[in-house]
Amino acid sequence: MDTSIRVFTPQQVADIMQVEVQEVFDALLAKELKGVQMGGNWRVPERHLLTYLDLDNLDKATFTVPTLTGISWGDAEPFDHKWPHSKGQKPNIEHHDRAVEAAIPVGSTTWTMLIGFCVRWAAGQDRVRANVFWGNSQDKSRTPIVQFVAGNDFEDNHEMASVIRKPHSNRALVTPSEAPPVEYLSLPTCIYRDIVNGPNAARCLAVLATESDYTTMARHAVIRSHQKGWI
């Protein structure tokens, strides 16, 4: 039996759809939205919510996340990236000793995406990090989008996690009690601290990917780019 099926409370569904929770109850009682009632409590399986959103009440202007299947990723040259730093501080230059890049179609435009791997201290230890950029390895004006951090069991399962931020915010994180932005419903998610466990690790929702799952990393980066108004 698959125990990884995701379910949502009526309040989480309301948060996703940005409506009052009573409207969710009305849709459940009218059997417009399929759900399961146990002990007087409603739960909505993810597949039923996705079906409902596809058929009803979905703003046609909502961003459709590309599947990015069939994308050809090729090896890129190792590169250094200079991160922003305050005046008077030593420049923060990070070396990426391994990288891949691909042409990513977004709407009618194709963008070059670069994923570089480095090692950086995080949550109490040195960890592999995958930084996702728009641009190529030779483009010093490349734009960082999202970062994936190796989990505590990385050597065994190669899992990495990247925090999910609230739309239109540069810092605010989506907490485990909040429903993720609707664009993330088709991506594998987790609680960040369950994967990256250590001092100062955030307890928030995160995208989960393995070290070689460039498609999931890219889809997360495309969603974040749209939220920031870049695409």
C-alpha positions as CSV (number, residue, x, y, z in Angstrom):
1,M,0.0,0.0,0.0
2,D,1.3,3.5,-0.9
3,T,1.6,5.4,2.4
4,S,3.0,8.5,0.7
5,I,-0.3,9.8,-0.6
6,R,-0.7,13.5,0.3
7,V,-4.0,14.7,1.8
8,F,-5.1,18.2,2.7
9,T,-7.5,19.6,5.3
10,P,-10.3,21.9,4.1
11,Q,-8.4,24.9,5.6
12,Q,-5.3,24.0,3.5
13,V,-7.4,23.7,0.4
14,A,-8.9,27.1,1.1
15,D,-5.4,28.5,1.5
16,I,-4.3,27.1,-1.8
17,M,-7.4,28.4,-3.6
18,Q,-7.5,31.7,-1.7
19,V,-11.1,31.3,-0.7
20,E,-13.1,31.0,2.5
21,V,-13.0,27.6,4.1
22,Q,-16.8,27.4,4.0
23,E,-16.6,27.5,0.2
24,V,-14.5,24.3,0.4
25,F,-17.1,22.6,2.7
26,D,-19.8,23.6,0.2
27,A,-17.9,22.1,-2.7
28,L,-17.4,18.9,-0.7
29,L,-21.0,18.6,0.3
30,A,-22.1,19.2,-3.2
31,K,-19.7,16.5,-4.3
32,E,-18.0,18.9,-6.7
33,L,-14.8,18.3,-4.8
34,K,-14.2,14.7,-3.8
35,G,-13.0,14.1,-0.3
36,V,-13.0,11.5,2.5
37,Q,-14.9,12.0,5.7
38,M,-13.7,10.2,8.8
39,G,-15.1,10.9,12.3
40,G,-16.7,14.1,11.1
41,N,-13.4,15.4,9.6
42,W,-12.9,16.0,5.9
43,R,-9.7,15.2,4.1
44,V,-9.0,15.9,0.4
45,P,-6.5,13.6,-1.4
46,E,-4.1,15.5,-3.6
47,R,-5.3,13.8,-6.8
48,H,-8.9,14.9,-6.2
49,L,-7.7,18.5,-5.5
50,L,-5.7,18.5,-8.8
51,T,-8.7,17.2,-10.7
52,Y,-10.9,19.9,-9.2
53,L,-8.5,22.6,-10.0
54,D,-8.1,21.4,-13.6
55,L,-11.9,21.4,-14.1
56,D,-13.2,24.3,-12.0
57,N,-12.3,27.6,-10.3
58,L,-8.7,27.7,-11.7
59,D,-7.7,31.1,-12.8
60,K,-6.8,30.7,-16.5
61,A,-3.9,33.1,-15.9
62,T,-2.4,30.7,-13.3
63,F,1.2,29.8,-14.3
64,T,1.4,26.2,-15.7
65,V,4.7,24.6,-14.6
66,P,6.4,23.0,-17.6
67,T,7.1,19.3,-17.1
68,L,10.6,19.7,-18.7
69,T,10.6,16.0,-19.8
70,G,13.1,15.2,-22.5
71,I,15.4,18.0,-21.6
72,S,19.0,17.2,-22.5
73,W,21.5,18.1,-19.8
74,G,25.1,18.4,-20.7
75,D,28.3,18.8,-18.7
76,A,29.4,22.4,-18.2
77,E,32.8,23.8,-17.3
78,P,33.7,24.3,-13.6
79,F,33.2,27.9,-12.7
80,D,33.5,30.5,-9.9
81,H,30.5,32.5,-8.8
82,K,30.9,35.8,-7.0
83,W,28.1,36.3,-4.5
84,P,26.9,39.8,-3.4
85,H,28.8,41.1,-0.4
86,S,28.7,44.2,1.8
87,K,31.0,47.1,1.1
88,G,34.3,46.6,2.9
89,Q,33.9,42.8,3.2
90,K,36.0,40.3,1.4
91,P,34.4,39.1,-1.9
92,N,32.6,35.8,-1.5
93,I,33.7,33.7,-4.5
94,E,32.4,30.1,-4.5
95,H,34.0,27.5,-6.8
96,H,31.7,24.9,-8.5
97,D,33.8,22.0,-9.4
98,R,31.0,20.2,-11.3
99,A,28.2,21.6,-13.4
100,V,25.5,20.8,-16.0
101,E,23.5,23.0,-18.2
102,A,20.5,22.8,-20.6
103,A,18.2,24.9,-22.7
104,I,14.9,25.3,-20.9
105,P,11.8,26.2,-22.8
106,V,9.5,28.6,-21.0
107,G,6.5,29.7,-23.0
108,S,7.8,30.9,-26.4
109,T,11.3,31.6,-25.0
110,T,14.3,29.3,-24.4
111,W,16.6,30.1,-21.5
112,T,19.9,28.5,-20.5
113,M,19.9,27.0,-17.0
114,L,23.0,26.1,-15.1
115,I,23.3,23.8,-12.1
116,G,26.6,24.0,-10.3
117,F,27.8,21.8,-7.4
118,C,30.0,23.0,-4.6
119,V,30.6,22.3,-0.9
120,R,29.5,24.8,1.8
121,W,29.0,24.8,5.5
122,A,25.3,24.5,6.5
123,A,23.4,23.1,9.5
124,G,26.5,22.2,11.4
125,Q,28.6,20.5,8.7
126,D,30.1,20.8,5.2
127,R,27.4,19.8,2.7
128,V,27.2,19.4,-1.0
129,R,25.1,22.2,-2.5
130,A,23.5,22.5,-5.9
131,N,23.1,26.1,-7.0
132,V,20.7,26.7,-9.9
133,F,21.2,29.7,-12.1
134,W,19.9,31.4,-15.3
135,G,23.0,31.7,-17.5
136,N,25.9,29.5,-18.5
137,S,29.2,28.7,-16.8
138,Q,31.0,31.5,-18.7
139,D,28.4,34.1,-18.0
140,K,29.6,36.2,-15.0
141,S,26.2,38.0,-14.9
142,R,24.4,34.7,-14.3
143,T,21.4,34.9,-12.0
144,P,21.0,32.6,-9.0
145,I,17.5,31.2,-8.5
146,V,17.4,28.4,-5.9
147,Q,19.7,26.2,-3.9
148,F,19.5,22.6,-2.9
149,V,21.4,21.4,0.2
150,A,22.5,17.8,0.8
151,G,20.7,15.9,3.5
152,N,22.2,14.1,6.5
153,D,22.0,10.8,4.7
154,F,23.3,12.2,1.4
155,E,26.1,9.6,1.0
156,D,23.5,6.8,1.1
157,N,20.5,8.3,-0.7
158,H,21.8,11.4,-2.5
159,E,18.8,13.4,-1.3
160,M,18.8,17.2,-1.3
161,A,16.3,19.8,-0.2
162,S,15.5,23.4,-1.2
163,V,13.2,25.6,0.9
164,I,9.9,26.8,-0.6
165,R,9.4,30.5,-0.1
166,K,6.1,32.3,-0.2
167,P,5.2,34.0,-3.5
168,H,6.3,37.6,-3.9
169,S,8.6,37.3,-0.8
170,N,12.4,37.0,-0.8
171,R,12.7,35.6,2.7
172,A,9.3,34.3,4.1
173,L,9.2,30.5,4.1
174,V,6.2,28.2,3.8
175,T,5.7,26.5,7.2
176,P,4.7,22.8,7.5
177,S,1.2,23.8,8.7
178,E,0.6,25.9,5.6
179,A,-0.5,24.6,2.2
180,P,2.2,24.9,-0.5
181,P,1.6,27.3,-3.4
182,V,-0.5,25.4,-5.9
183,E,2.4,25.2,-8.4
184,Y,4.3,22.9,-6.1
185,L,1.5,20.2,-5.9
186,S,3.1,18.3,-8.7
187,L,6.6,18.3,-7.2
188,P,8.0,16.0,-4.4
189,T,8.1,17.9,-1.2
190,C,9.3,17.3,2.4
191,I,10.0,19.2,5.6
192,Y,13.4,20.7,5.2
193,R,14.7,19.9,8.7
194,D,13.7,16.2,8.2
195,I,16.3,16.0,5.4
196,V,18.9,18.7,6.4
197,N,19.0,18.3,10.2
198,G,21.4,20.4,12.2
199,P,21.9,23.8,13.9
200,N,19.8,26.6,12.4
201,A,18.1,24.3,9.9
202,A,14.8,25.8,8.9
203,R,11.5,23.9,9.8
204,C,9.6,24.7,6.6
205,L,8.4,23.0,3.4
206,A,11.0,22.1,0.8
207,V,11.3,20.6,-2.6
208,L,13.0,17.1,-2.4
209,A,15.3,15.9,-5.2
210,T,18.2,13.5,-5.6
211,E,21.6,14.8,-6.7
212,S,21.0,13.8,-10.3
213,D,17.3,14.9,-10.5
214,Y,17.9,18.0,-12.6
215,T,14.3,18.1,-13.8
216,T,12.9,18.6,-10.3
217,M,15.6,21.2,-9.5
218,A,14.8,23.0,-12.8
219,R,11.0,23.0,-12.2
220,H,11.5,24.5,-8.8
221,A,13.7,27.2,-10.3
222,V,11.1,27.9,-13.0
223,I,8.4,28.3,-10.4
224,R,10.5,30.6,-8.3
225,S,11.5,32.7,-11.3
226,H,7.8,33.1,-12.1
227,Q,7.0,34.1,-8.6
228,K,9.7,36.8,-8.7
229,G,8.4,38.1,-12.0
230,W,11.5,37.1,-14.1
231,I,9.5,35.0,-16.5
